[in-house]
Amino acid sequence: RRIIMQDNMSEGLKLDEVVSEFSDETGIIGEETKVLGNIKTKGHVEVFGFVKGNIEAKGDVFVVGKVEGNIQCNKLHIGITSQNSNAAIGGILKGNAVCKDIVVAGTVAGDIIAHGKVGLTKKASVRGNLKAATMCMEIGAKLEGYAEIIG
């Protein structure tokens, strides 16, 4: 099941909070869509457009657009779509992330906490502190901040 939100970005979709109770759905924020408000779901979220607000998901979150807010989810993918996990196509997070696992192939300005693993691809640029149980950083990845292995 997929829920697709699209708008022409002139005004943006102004929402106090989008709440979804379905765990098998994927909410897609279209490329020309701006969401102003928080998103809370038991499913997955893919952001191709712009979200100004926090995202809380029981499933995975994919950001290839831009998010200004904090993200809490199972697995976070910055700069990677759900359809092609090998293609780094950008993506920006201006905020903090607390997730089980995080893969960055885009830009993050904020702190990252992963209870599992963090992976920074060669396209990653992170300005903030990292905390994770395990960490992998490809040659070419940029990190301005501290990295800490947590148990």
Disulfide bonds with the S-S distance in Angstrom:
none
